[in-house]
Structures are given as C-alpha cells and as structure tokens.
Amino acid sequence: MNYVLAVITQFNNSKSDEVVVKARGRAISRAVDVSEIVRNRFLPTVNVASIVTSTEEVPRDDGSKAAVSSLEITLRK
Amino acid sequence: MNYVLAVITQFNNSKSDEVVVKARGRAISRAVDVSEIVRNRFLPTVNVASIVTSTEEVPRDDGSKAAVSSLEITLRK
C-alpha cells in the first residue's frame, strides 16, 4: 500500500499528469498490483498510457552479470 | 524454460503470427521473463504487440473472492 500512496501523492502534488511505476524481477507483479489498485480503487480517471518490458543487466556479488526482466507502467490522468 | 519452449513451438507450428502469454498474481514476473527470453535469445523477429493489465476475481477456498492482478503479453512475428 505504500507504493499506492506514493503514486496517489505524486498525482496530487506534482503538476505532471503522468506517473511511471517501474519494477525489476519478482517485484514486477507488485508494480501491476499498484497500478491496478490505484486505478480501480482510488483514481478512476487514471489510465494505463503504456507498458514496456525490457531486460537489464544487474551485477552479481562476484562481478558477473545477471539478466533481469523489468517493467515500466506509465499511468496518465 | 518450459514456457519459452511452448511459445517457440506455437510460433513454429501454428499458422498464427501471434502468441499471447498470460499470467496472474506472482507468476506475472515469469510471463515477462518468458517474453523477454523468447525475443532476446530465440526469436529476434518477434515483437511485443501489446501488454494489458487487469484485475480478476478468483474464488478462495471459503467461497469469498480475492482480487488478483493479471497480465497479457501479445507477441507478434
């Protein structure tokens, strides 16, 4: 719910009509939850403007790199 | 990797140029992984045609309903 509040706060306080929710790896499902809860429960005028997936290289502790999926949801009023 | 193989097989065997990868809840991040691996490693001519999120009502054991996020990635050759 903290991320839901953060998105609502950004829409209310900033002059921008867009908020981008980003997540990597297993947190991706939570980003979708946040976007759905914001739209269905709190801000029904907000739509999903775009969703983009990509692959990022994240360094491991031993210096090698792991490929991790990422998701960006752009919400627009 | 089973899902990656399933997507590749569908593209190769079917006459359709589209494969839809769907997931609910915590499996959503795996759907993104599958789509990214198919595109980056195996089928570079495949693009993400659309990504749609929604909320589904799934019945719990006690008969009540839980709201669960879902994701649909449409891949197109």
Backbone of each chain as nested JSON, in Angstrom:
{
  "chains": [
    {"id": "A", "residues": [
      {"number": 1, "name": "MET", "atoms": {"N": [0.822, -1.224, 0.0], "CA": [0.0, 0.0, 0.0], "C": [0.852, 1.268, 0.0]}},
      {"number": 2, "name": "ASN", "atoms": {"N": [2.101, 1.171, 0.469], "CA": [2.968, 2.353, 0.447], "C": [3.177, 2.878, -0.956]}},
      {"number": 3, "name": "TYR", "atoms": {"N": [3.338, 1.963, -1.916], "CA": [3.544, 2.393, -3.302], "C": [2.271, 2.987, -3.876]}},
      {"number": 4, "name": "VAL", "atoms": {"N": [1.118, 2.444, -3.477], "CA": [-0.161, 3.017, -3.922], "C": [-0.266, 4.459, -3.445]}},
      {"number": 5, "name": "LEU", "atoms": {"N": [0.037, 4.68, -2.17], "CA": [0.011, 6.038, -1.618], "C": [1.001, 6.943, -2.333]}},
      {"number": 6, "name": "ALA", "atoms": {"N": [2.173, 6.412, -2.65], "CA": [3.192, 7.218, -3.32], "C": [2.714, 7.684, -4.695]}},
      {"number": 7, "name": "VAL", "atoms": {"N": [2.031, 6.794, -5.418], "CA": [1.53, 7.163, -6.743], "C": [0.437, 8.221, -6.623]}},
      {"number": 8, "name": "ILE", "atoms": {"N": [-0.493, 8.013, -5.685], "CA": [-1.574, 8.98, -5.488], "C": [-1.006, 10.343, -5.104]}},
      {"number": 9, "name": "THR", "atoms": {"N": [-0.016, 10.331, -4.206], "CA": [0.618, 11.58, -3.777], "C": [1.277, 12.293, -4.946]}},
      {"number": 10, "name": "GLN", "atoms": {"N": [1.944, 11.526, -5.799], "CA": [2.598, 12.15, -6.96], "C": [1.58, 12.784, -7.9]}},
      {"number": 11, "name": "PHE", "atoms": {"N": [0.472, 12.107, -8.124], "CA": [-0.558, 12.691, -8.988], "C": [-1.119, 13.964, -8.366]}},
      {"number": 12, "name": "ASN", "atoms": {"N": [-1.295, 13.976, -7.05], "CA": [-1.915, 15.134, -6.398], "C": [-0.968, 16.313, -6.244]}},
      {"number": 13, "name": "ASN", "atoms": {"N": [0.298, 16.033, -5.973], "CA": [1.224, 17.119, -5.653], "C": [1.958, 17.696, -6.854]}},
      {"number": 14, "name": "SER", "atoms": {"N": [2.222, 16.86, -7.854], "CA": [3.037, 17.352, -8.963], "C": [2.152, 17.961, -10.035]}},
      {"number": 15, "name": "LYS", "atoms": {"N": [2.754, 18.761, -10.895], "CA": [1.999, 19.352, -11.997], "C": [1.884, 18.39, -13.172]}},
      {"number": 16, "name": "SER", "atoms": {"N": [2.613, 17.287, -13.072], "CA": [2.602, 16.33, -14.171], "C": [1.326, 15.488, -14.16]}},
      {"number": 17, "name": "ASP", "atoms": {"N": [0.879, 15.099, -15.342], "CA": [-0.271, 14.206, -15.434], "C": [0.162, 12.747, -15.561]}},
      {"number": 18, "name": "GLU", "atoms": {"N": [1.468, 12.501, -15.446], "CA": [1.971, 11.136, -15.616], "C": [2.774, 10.666, -14.409]}},
      {"number": 19, "name": "VAL", "atoms": {"N": [2.565, 9.396, -14.057], "CA": [3.418, 8.765, -13.053], "C": [3.869, 7.43, -13.637]}},
      {"number": 20, "name": "VAL", "atoms": {"N": [5.184, 7.146, -13.53], "CA": [5.726, 5.896, -14.056], "C": [6.049, 4.958, -12.9]}},
      {"number": 21, "name": "VAL", "atoms": {"N": [5.503, 3.745, -12.96], "CA": [5.784, 2.711, -11.953], "C": [6.745, 1.715, -12.58]}},
      {"number": 22, "name": "LYS", "atoms": {"N": [7.919, 1.547, -11.96], "CA": [8.937, 0.643, -12.51], "C": [9.244, -0.46, -11.528]}},
      {"number": 23, "name": "ALA", "atoms": {"N": [9.545, -1.645, -12.057], "CA": [9.954, -2.744, -11.183], "C": [10.834, -3.708, -11.955]}},
      {"number": 24, "name": "ARG", "atoms": {"N": [11.641, -4.444, -11.208], "CA": [12.517, -5.456, -11.792], "C": [12.281, -6.792, -11.126]}},
      {"number": 25, "name": "GLY", "atoms": {"N": [12.482, -7.86, -11.893], "CA": [12.439, -9.216, -11.315], "C": [11.105, -9.538, -10.673]}},
      {"number": 26, "name": "ARG", "atoms": {"N": [11.166, -10.166, -9.493], "CA": [9.935, -10.63, -8.851], "C": [9.039, -9.504, -8.365]}},
      {"number": 27, "name": "ALA", "atoms": {"N": [9.563, -8.296, -8.295], "CA": [8.734, -7.159, -7.867], "C": [7.763, -6.717, -8.954]}},
      {"number": 28, "name": "ILE", "atoms": {"N": [7.921, -7.269, -10.168], "CA": [7.078, -6.847, -11.29], "C": [5.593, -7.039, -10.988]}},
      {"number": 29, "name": "SER", "atoms": {"N": [5.254, -8.169, -10.35], "CA": [3.835, -8.401, -10.07], "C": [3.296, -7.347, -9.105]}},
      {"number": 30, "name": "ARG", "atoms": {"N": [4.146, -6.854, -8.215], "CA": [3.677, -5.826, -7.304], "C": [3.417, -4.496, -8.025]}},
      {"number": 31, "name": "ALA", "atoms": {"N": [4.244, -4.201, -9.022], "CA": [4.02, -2.98, -9.806], "C": [2.662, -3.029, -10.506]}},
      {"number": 32, "name": "VAL", "atoms": {"N": [2.303, -4.222, -11.009], "CA": [0.987, -4.378, -11.645], "C": [-0.113, -4.206, -10.599]}},
      {"number": 33, "name": "ASP", "atoms": {"N": [0.081, -4.812, -9.409], "CA": [-0.889, -4.634, -8.317], "C": [-1.094, -3.148, -8.012]}},
      {"number": 34, "name": "VAL", "atoms": {"N": [0.009, -2.417, -7.87], "CA": [-0.071, -0.989, -7.528], "C": [-0.875, -0.237, -8.58]}},
      {"number": 35, "name": "SER", "atoms": {"N": [-0.544, -0.471, -9.835], "CA": [-1.247, 0.213, -10.923], "C": [-2.736, -0.128, -10.919]}},
      {"number": 36, "name": "GLU", "atoms": {"N": [-3.069, -1.398, -10.716], "CA": [-4.479, -1.814, -10.719], "C": [-5.241, -1.226, -9.527]}},
      {"number": 37, "name": "ILE", "atoms": {"N": [-4.616, -1.227, -8.36], "CA": [-5.298, -0.705, -7.161], "C": [-5.519, 0.806, -7.288]}},
      {"number": 38, "name": "VAL", "atoms": {"N": [-4.499, 1.519, -7.784], "CA": [-4.65, 2.972, -7.962], "C": [-5.827, 3.258, -8.889]}},
      {"number": 39, "name": "ARG", "atoms": {"N": [-5.908, 2.531, -10.0], "CA": [-6.934, 2.82, -10.998], "C": [-8.317, 2.361, -10.546]}},
      {"number": 40, "name": "ASN", "atoms": {"N": [-8.401, 1.182, -9.955], "CA": [-9.724, 0.638, -9.635], "C": [-10.311, 1.199, -8.347]}},
      {"number": 41, "name": "ARG", "atoms": {"N": [-9.442, 1.526, -7.378], "CA": [-9.99, 1.913, -6.087], "C": [-9.898, 3.397, -5.8]}},
      {"number": 42, "name": "PHE", "atoms": {"N": [-8.854, 4.068, -6.3], "CA": [-8.616, 5.43, -5.835], "C": [-8.737, 6.498, -6.912]}},
      {"number": 43, "name": "LEU", "atoms": {"N": [-8.203, 6.26, -8.101], "CA": [-8.196, 7.29, -9.137], "C": [-8.767, 6.728, -10.439]}},
      {"number": 44, "name": "PRO", "atoms": {"N": [-10.093, 6.63, -10.535], "CA": [-10.692, 6.008, -11.728], "C": [-10.458, 6.786, -13.022]}},
      {"number": 45, "name": "THR", "atoms": {"N": [-10.011, 8.044, -12.915], "CA": [-9.736, 8.804, -14.145], "C": [-8.348, 8.514, -14.698]}},
      {"number": 46, "name": "VAL", "atoms": {"N": [-7.563, 7.723, -13.979], "CA": [-6.204, 7.394, -14.425], "C": [-6.233, 6.166, -15.336]}},
      {"number": 47, "name": "ASN", "atoms": {"N": [-5.539, 6.274, -16.464], "CA": [-5.438, 5.142, -17.398], "C": [-3.995, 4.687, -17.549]}},
      {"number": 48, "name": "VAL", "atoms": {"N": [-3.846, 3.473, -18.065], "CA": [-2.517, 2.988, -18.413], "C": [-2.161, 3.534, -19.795]}},
      {"number": 49, "name": "ALA", "atoms": {"N": [-1.178, 4.423, -19.847], "CA": [-0.783, 5.021, -21.127], "C": [0.101, 4.077, -21.916]}},
      {"number": 50, "name": "SER", "atoms": {"N": [1.013, 3.395, -21.227], "CA": [1.857, 2.416, -21.919], "C": [2.503, 1.477, -20.921]}},
      {"number": 51, "name": "ILE", "atoms": {"N": [2.827, 0.276, -21.399], "CA": [3.573, -0.692, -20.601], "C": [4.726, -1.187, -21.455]}},
      {"number": 52, "name": "VAL", "atoms": {"N": [5.929, -1.099, -20.923], "CA": [7.108, -1.528, -21.671], "C": [7.901, -2.524, -20.843]}},
      {"number": 53, "name": "THR", "atoms": {"N": [8.297, -3.628, -21.474], "CA": [9.175, -4.587, -20.787], "C": [10.578, -4.468, -21.378]}},
      {"number": 54, "name": "SER", "atoms": {"N": [11.567, -4.787, -20.567], "CA": [12.931, -4.822, -21.084], "C": [13.767, -5.755, -20.229]}},
      {"number": 55, "name": "THR", "atoms": {"N": [15.014, -5.939, -20.644], "CA": [15.939, -6.778, -19.875], "C": [17.114, -5.926, -19.438]}},
      {"number": 56, "name": "GLU", "atoms": {"N": [17.401, -5.949, -18.148], "CA": [18.524, -5.165, -17.629], "C": [19.605, -6.108, -17.132]}},
      {"number": 57, "name": "GLU", "atoms": {"N": [20.85, -5.635, -17.201], "CA": [21.954, -6.42, -16.65], "C": [22.286, -5.885, -15.274]}},
      {"number": 58, "name": "VAL", "atoms": {"N": [22.119, -6.745, -14.287], "CA": [22.378, -6.349, -12.909], "C": [23.611, -7.094, -12.422]}},
      {"number": 59, "name": "PRO", "atoms": {"N": [24.612, -6.377, -11.859], "CA": [25.823, -7.061, -11.393], "C": [25.558, -7.934, -10.179]}},
      {"number": 60, "name": "ARG", "atoms": {"N": [26.133, -9.148, -10.195], "CA": [26.083, -10.029, -9.027], "C": [27.227, -9.673, -8.08]}},
      {"number": 61, "name": "ASP", "atoms": {"N": [27.216, -10.277, -6.905], "CA": [28.272, -10.011, -5.927], "C": [29.654, -10.383, -6.461]}},
      {"number": 62, "name": "ASP", "atoms": {"N": [29.716, -11.452, -7.269], "CA": [31.021, -11.919, -7.741], "C": [31.506, -11.158, -8.981]}},
      {"number": 63, "name": "GLY", "atoms": {"N": [30.769, -10.118, -9.403], "CA": [31.21, -9.298, -10.526], "C": [30.587, -9.689, -11.849]}},
      {"number": 64, "name": "SER", "atoms": {"N": [30.039, -10.918, -11.947], "CA": [29.361, -11.308, -13.185], "C": [28.008, -10.6, -13.272]}},
      {"number": 65, "name": "LYS", "atoms": {"N": [27.353, -10.74, -14.413], "CA": [26.097, -10.02, -14.6], "C": [24.921, -10.964, -14.798]}},
      {"number": 66, "name": "ALA", "atoms": {"N": [23.794, -10.597, -14.196], "CA": [22.571, -11.377, -14.354], "C": [21.585, -10.578, -15.194]}},
      {"number": 67, "name": "ALA", "atoms": {"N": [20.917, -11.232, -16.132], "CA": [19.87, -10.577, -16.913], "C": [18.571, -10.629, -16.113]}},
      {"number": 68, "name": "VAL", "atoms": {"N": [17.975, -9.468, -15.913], "CA": [16.746, -9.379, -15.115], "C": [15.688, -8.63, -15.915]}},
      {"number": 69, "name": "SER", "atoms": {"N": [14.471, -9.189, -15.952], "CA": [13.38, -8.519, -16.649], "C": [12.937, -7.289, -15.876]}},
      {"number": 70, "name": "SER", "atoms": {"N": [12.51, -6.265, -16.619], "CA": [11.941, -5.103, -15.947], "C": [10.669, -4.661, -16.657]}},
      {"number": 71, "name": "LEU", "atoms": {"N": [9.837, -3.939, -15.927], "CA": [8.538, -3.493, -16.436], "C": [8.35, -2.027, -16.064]}},
      {"number": 72, "name": "GLU", "atoms": {"N": [7.851, -1.232, -17.017], "CA": [7.539, 0.171, -16.743], "C": [6.097, 0.444, -17.136]}},
      {"number": 73, "name": "ILE", "atoms": {"N": [5.285, 0.821, -16.162], "CA": [3.889, 1.164, -16.428], "C": [3.744, 2.681, -16.328]}},
      {"number": 74, "name": "THR", "atoms": {"N": [3.339, 3.317, -17.415], "CA": [3.093, 4.757, -17.383], "C": [1.617, 5.015, -17.174]}},
      {"number": 75, "name": "LEU", "atoms": {"N": [1.291, 5.638, -16.035], "CA": [-0.1, 5.98, -15.715], "C": [-0.338, 7.439, -16.082]}},
      {"number": 76, "name": "ARG", "atoms": {"N": [-1.501, 7.71, -16.661], "CA": [-1.803, 9.081, -17.092], "C": [-3.212, 9.48, -16.674]}},
      {"number": 77, "name": "LYS", "atoms": {"N": [-3.32, 10.705, -16.165], "CA": [-4.63, 11.248, -15.769], "C": [-5.41, 11.712, -16.979]}}
    ]},
    {"id": "B", "residues": [
      {"number": 1, "name": "MET", "atoms": {"N": [11.866, -22.387, -18.426], "CA": [12.222, -22.656, -19.831], "C": [11.118, -23.416, -20.566]}},
      {"number": 2, "name": "ASN", "atoms": {"N": [10.275, -24.155, -19.826], "CA": [9.178, -24.861, -20.479], "C": [8.243, -23.91, -21.209]}},
      {"number": 3, "name": "TYR", "atoms": {"N": [7.963, -22.785, -20.594], "CA": [7.077, -21.806, -21.227], "C": [7.734, -21.164, -22.44]}},
      {"number": 4, "name": "VAL", "atoms": {"N": [9.047, -20.955, -22.355], "CA": [9.782, -20.416, -23.502], "C": [9.652, -21.377, -24.688]}},
      {"number": 5, "name": "LEU", "atoms": {"N": [9.876, -22.647, -24.415], "CA": [9.736, -23.671, -25.46], "C": [8.318, -23.711, -26.015]}},
      {"number": 6, "name": "ALA", "atoms": {"N": [7.33, -23.577, -25.132], "CA": [5.933, -23.612, -25.563], "C": [5.625, -22.464, -26.524]}},
      {"number": 7, "name": "VAL", "atoms": {"N": [6.163, -21.282, -26.227], "CA": [5.919, -20.124, -27.099], "C": [6.587, -20.339, -28.453]}},
      {"number": 8, "name": "ILE", "atoms": {"N": [7.838, -20.805, -28.425], "CA": [8.568, -21.035, -29.679], "C": [7.842, -22.077, -30.52]}},
      {"number": 9, "name": "THR", "atoms": {"N": [7.381, -23.143, -29.866], "CA": [6.65, -24.201, -30.57], "C": [5.376, -23.666, -31.2]}},
      {"number": 10, "name": "GLN", "atoms": {"N": [4.66, -22.843, -30.457], "CA": [3.428, -22.271, -31.012], "C": [3.706, -21.412, -32.24]}},
      {"number": 11, "name": "PHE", "atoms": {"N": [4.766, -20.613, -32.183], "CA": [5.098, -19.785, -33.348], "C": [5.472, -20.666, -34.54]}},
      {"number": 12, "name": "ASN", "atoms": {"N": [6.18, -21.756, -34.283], "CA": [6.651, -22.598, -35.385], "C": [5.56, -23.491, -35.967]}},
      {"number": 13, "name": "ASN", "atoms": {"N": [4.667, -23.984, -35.114], "CA": [3.694, -24.975, -35.571], "C": [2.377, -24.374, -36.072]}},
      {"number": 14, "name": "SER", "atoms": {"N": [1.972, -23.272, -35.483], "CA": [0.647, -22.744, -35.833], "C": [0.759, -21.796, -37.021]}},
      {"number": 15, "name": "LYS", "atoms": {"N": [-0.361, -21.547, -37.646], "CA": [-0.374, -20.605, -38.755], "C": [-0.501, -19.163, -38.274]}},
      {"number": 16, "name": "SER", "atoms": {"N": [-0.746, -19.021, -36.996], "CA": [-0.924, -17.677, -36.451], "C": [0.422, -16.977, -36.277]}},
      {"number": 17, "name": "ASP", "atoms": {"N": [0.407, -15.656, -36.422], "CA": [1.619, -14.884, -36.173], "C": [1.643, -14.313, -34.762]}},
      {"number": 18, "name": "GLU", "atoms": {"N": [0.65, -14.707, -33.944], "CA": [0.552, -14.148, -32.597], "C": [0.533, -15.235, -31.532]}},
      {"number": 19, "name": "VAL", "atoms": {"N": [1.226, -14.984, -30.448], "CA": [1.116, -15.848, -29.266], "C": [0.871, -14.933, -28.068]}},
      {"number": 20, "name": "VAL", "atoms": {"N": [-0.112, -15.298, -27.226], "CA": [-0.427, -14.498, -26.047], "C": [0.062, -15.22, -24.797]}},
      {"number": 21, "name": "VAL", "atoms": {"N": [0.864, -14.53, -24.017], "CA": [1.36, -15.07, -22.744], "C": [0.564, -14.409, -21.624]}},
      {"number": 22, "name": "LYS", "atoms": {"N": [-0.125, -15.227, -20.813], "CA": [-0.962, -14.688, -19.738], "C": [-0.465, -15.187, -18.393]}},
      {"number": 23, "name": "ALA", "atoms": {"N": [-0.598, -14.343, -17.373], "CA": [-0.25, -14.779, -16.017], "C": [-1.045, -13.979, -15.009]}},
      {"number": 24, "name": "ARG", "atoms": {"N": [-1.185, -14.579, -13.834], "CA": [-1.886, -13.923, -12.737], "C": [-1.011, -13.902, -11.506]}},
      {"number": 25, "name": "GLY", "atoms": {"N": [-1.178, -12.868, -10.69], "CA": [-0.511, -12.818, -9.385], "C": [1.004, -12.861, -9.512]}},
      {"number": 26, "name": "ARG", "atoms": {"N": [1.631, -13.65, -8.642], "CA": [3.098, -13.642, -8.598], "C": [3.735, -14.252, -9.835]}},
      {"number": 27, "name": "ALA", "atoms": {"N": [2.955, -14.954, -10.642], "CA": [3.516, -15.526, -11.868], "C": [3.747, -14.478, -12.95]}},
      {"number": 28, "name": "ILE", "atoms": {"N": [3.256, -13.253, -12.707], "CA": [3.369, -12.2, -13.724], "C": [4.826, -11.949, -14.115]}},
      {"number": 29, "name": "SER", "atoms": {"N": [5.718, -11.949, -13.123], "CA": [7.118, -11.668, -13.462], "C": [7.689, -12.769, -14.358]}},
      {"number": 30, "name": "ARG", "atoms": {"N": [7.188, -14.0, -14.192], "CA": [7.682, -15.064, -15.057], "C": [7.201, -14.885, -16.498]}},
      {"number": 31, "name": "ALA", "atoms": {"N": [5.981, -14.4, -16.667], "CA": [5.476, -14.137, -18.016], "C": [6.353, -13.111, -18.728]}},
      {"number": 32, "name": "VAL", "atoms": {"N": [6.793, -12.09, -17.979], "CA": [7.681, -11.085, -18.568], "C": [9.017, -11.73, -18.922]}},
      {"number": 33, "name": "ASP", "atoms": {"N": [9.539, -12.569, -18.019], "CA": [10.787, -13.304, -18.312], "C": [10.651, -14.112, -19.601]}},
      {"number": 34, "name": "VAL", "atoms": {"N": [9.555, -14.853, -19.73], "CA": [9.344, -15.699, -20.906], "C": [9.363, -14.859, -22.174]}},
      {"number": 35, "name": "SER", "atoms": {"N": [8.608, -13.764, -22.157], "CA": [8.542, -12.893, -23.328], "C": [9.913, -12.316, -23.676]}},
      {"number": 36, "name": "GLU", "atoms": {"N": [10.662, -11.887, -22.655], "CA": [11.978, -11.3, -22.895], "C": [12.965, -12.334, -23.437]}},
      {"number": 37, "name": "ILE", "atoms": {"N": [12.939, -13.552, -22.867], "CA": [13.879, -14.586, -23.303], "C": [13.57, -15.016, -24.734]}},
      {"number": 38, "name": "VAL", "atoms": {"N": [12.278, -15.179, -25.055], "CA": [11.902, -15.56, -26.421], "C": [12.429, -14.52, -27.404]}},
      {"number": 39, "name": "ARG", "atoms": {"N": [12.215, -13.254, -27.089], "CA": [12.589, -12.195, -28.026], "C": [14.095, -11.998, -28.117]}},
      {"number": 40, "name": "ASN", "atoms": {"N": [14.775, -12.009, -26.974], "CA": [16.198, -11.672, -26.986], "C": [17.087, -12.837, -27.406]}},
      {"number": 41, "name": "ARG", "atoms": {"N": [16.657, -14.075, -27.069], "CA": [17.565, -15.194, -27.307], "C": [17.173, -16.058, -28.48]}},
      {"number": 42, "name": "PHE", "atoms": {"N": [15.869, -16.205, -28.735], "CA": [15.453, -17.22, -29.7], "C": [14.786, -16.681, -30.965]}},
      {"number": 43, "name": "LEU", "atoms": {"N": [13.888, -15.721, -30.808], "CA": [13.139, -15.236, -31.967], "C": [13.233, -13.709, -32.057]}},
      {"number": 44, "name": "PRO", "atoms": {"N": [14.356, -13.195, -32.572], "CA": [14.542, -11.736, -32.589], "C": [13.554, -10.993, -33.489]}},
      {"number": 45, "name": "THR", "atoms": {"N": [12.854, -11.72, -34.37], "CA": [11.871, -11.039, -35.226], "C": [10.524, -10.854, -34.518]}},
      {"number": 46, "name": "VAL", "atoms": {"N": [10.401, -11.403, -33.312], "CA": [9.141, -11.284, -32.565], "C": [9.142, -9.99, -31.736]}},
      {"number": 47, "name": "ASN", "atoms": {"N": [8.042, -9.249, -31.826], "CA": [7.893, -8.019, -31.052], "C": [6.729, -8.132, -30.076]}},
      {"number": 48, "name": "VAL", "atoms": {"N": [6.737, -7.241, -29.088], "CA": [5.595, -7.135, -28.184], "C": [4.549, -6.26, -28.864]}},
      {"number": 49, "name": "ALA", "atoms": {"N": [3.418, -6.851, -29.23], "CA": [2.364, -6.092, -29.897], "C": [1.55, -5.289, -28.895]}},
      {"number": 50, "name": "SER", "atoms": {"N": [1.257, -5.882, -27.746], "CA": [0.529, -5.142, -26.714], "C": [0.694, -5.824, -25.367]}},
      {"number": 51, "name": "ILE", "atoms": {"N": [0.565, -5.024, -24.313], "CA": [0.561, -5.547, -22.948], "C": [-0.644, -4.947, -22.24]}},
      {"number": 52, "name": "VAL", "atoms": {"N": [-1.472, -5.807, -21.665], "CA": [-2.676, -5.336, -20.984], "C": [-2.693, -5.887, -19.565]}},
      {"number": 53, "name": "THR", "atoms": {"N": [-2.981, -5.022, -18.596], "CA": [-3.157, -5.486, -17.217], "C": [-4.633, -5.441, -16.865]}},
      {"number": 54, "name": "SER", "atoms": {"N": [-5.04, -6.301, -15.947], "CA": [-6.419, -6.246, -15.47], "C": [-6.489, -6.859, -14.082]}},
      {"number": 55, "name": "THR", "atoms": {"N": [-7.671, -6.807, -13.501], "CA": [-7.885, -7.401, -12.181], "C": [-8.963, -8.467, -12.305]}},
      {"number": 56, "name": "GLU", "atoms": {"N": [-8.652, -9.67, -11.831], "CA": [-9.62, -10.766, -11.898], "C": [-10.057, -11.143, -10.486]}},
      {"number": 57, "name": "GLU", "atoms": {"N": [-11.282, -11.646, -10.389], "CA": [-11.76, -12.122, -9.093], "C": [-11.619, -13.638, -9.048]}},
      {"number": 58, "name": "VAL", "atoms": {"N": [-10.789, -14.109, -8.132], "CA": [-10.541, -15.541, -8.006], "C": [-11.169, -16.025, -6.703]}},
      {"number": 59, "name": "PRO", "atoms": {"N": [-11.988, -17.104, -6.754], "CA": [-12.621, -17.587, -5.527], "C": [-11.614, -18.208, -4.568]}},
      {"number": 60, "name": "ARG", "atoms": {"N": [-11.745, -17.875, -3.3], "CA": [-10.94, -18.526, -2.266], "C": [-11.627, -19.826, -1.842]}},
      {"number": 61, "name": "ASP", "atoms": {"N": [-10.919, -20.613, -1.026], "CA": [-11.473, -21.881, -0.551], "C": [-12.779, -21.677, 0.219]}},
      {"number": 62, "name": "ASP", "atoms": {"N": [-12.872, -20.568, 0.963], "CA": [-14.061, -20.358, 1.798], "C": [-15.216, -19.731, 1.018]}},
      {"number": 63, "name": "GLY", "atoms": {"N": [-15.061, -19.558, -0.288], "CA": [-16.156, -19.046, -1.108], "C": [-16.091, -17.552, -1.366]}},
      {"number": 64, "name": "SER", "atoms": {"N": [-15.311, -16.821, -0.565], "CA": [-15.151, -15.385, -0.814], "C": [-14.245, -15.186, -2.029]}},
      {"number": 65, "name": "LYS", "atoms": {"N": [-14.12, -13.934, -2.475], "CA": [-13.338, -13.69, -3.68], "C": [-12.133, -12.797, -3.41]}},
      {"number": 66, "name": "ALA", "atoms": {"N": [-11.037, -13.138, -4.052], "CA": [-9.83, -12.326, -3.938], "C": [-9.577, -11.631, -5.262]}},
      {"number": 67, "name": "ALA", "atoms": {"N": [-9.224, -10.352, -5.223], "CA": [-8.858, -9.624, -6.438], "C": [-7.397, -9.911, -6.761]}},
      {"number": 68, "name": "VAL", "atoms": {"N": [-7.134, -10.38, -7.972], "CA": [-5.774, -10.744, -8.359], "C": [-5.426, -10.033, -9.671]}},
      {"number": 69, "name": "SER", "atoms": {"N": [-4.253, -9.421, -9.712], "CA": [-3.816, -8.756, -10.943], "C": [-3.467, -9.785, -12.002]}},
      {"number": 70, "name": "SER", "atoms": {"N": [-3.713, -9.426, -13.266], "CA": [-3.283, -10.298, -14.353], "C": [-2.634, -9.481, -15.456]}},
      {"number": 71, "name": "LEU", "atoms": {"N": [-1.835, -10.174, -16.259], "CA": [-1.072, -9.516, -17.322], "C": [-1.189, -10.364, -18.588]}},
      {"number": 72, "name": "GLU", "atoms": {"N": [-1.392, -9.707, -19.717], "CA": [-1.419, -10.414, -21.007], "C": [-0.435, -9.747, -21.956]}},
      {"number": 73, "name": "ILE", "atoms": {"N": [0.547, -10.525, -22.385], "CA": [1.529, -10.012, -23.343], "C": [1.247, -10.664, -24.697]}},
      {"number": 74, "name": "THR", "atoms": {"N": [0.943, -9.86, -25.705], "CA": [0.729, -10.385, -27.047], "C": [2.018, -10.235, -27.844]}},
      {"number": 75, "name": "LEU", "atoms": {"N": [2.585, -11.388, -28.244], "CA": [3.805, -11.392, -29.046], "C": [3.435, -11.586, -30.509]}},
      {"number": 76, "name": "ARG", "atoms": {"N": [4.086, -10.842, -31.39], "CA": [3.746, -10.934, -32.819], "C": [5.018, -11.04, -33.655]}},
      {"number": 77, "name": "LYS", "atoms": {"N": [4.955, -11.951, -34.633], "CA": [6.067, -12.127, -35.575], "C": [6.078, -11.022, -36.61]}}
    ]}
  ]
}
